[in-house]
Amino acid sequence: MYKIKVYVRHGYFEYSVDNMASALEHAEVIMSGGTYRRSVGDETIEFHPVYKVKVCGPDLKSEYLDEFKRT
């Protein structure tokens, strides 16, 4: 199971998907559009600007580790 965390201004939304390929695809689509669409009840959809997306789950370790440097 993989968790998608979608970070917006006031926190983050989280949901799960079954496999890594789906998780990575969800993250890429959300980030490329820059907006997270969320159903609220039966007749309302919210749209939130996205700051970042995290995918959490097994086997995501990379052999190409990077470091963040502040400028």
QUIRA-V399562 format. One record per helix or strand. SS is the DSSP state (H for helix, E for strand). FROM is the first residue (numbers start at 1). LEN is the number of residues. Records with the same first field share a line. If there is no record, write none. Layout:
BEGIN
SS=FROM-LEN + FROM-LEN
END
This chain:
BEGIN
E=2-7 + 11-7 + 35-6 + 44-6 + 52-5
H=20-14
END
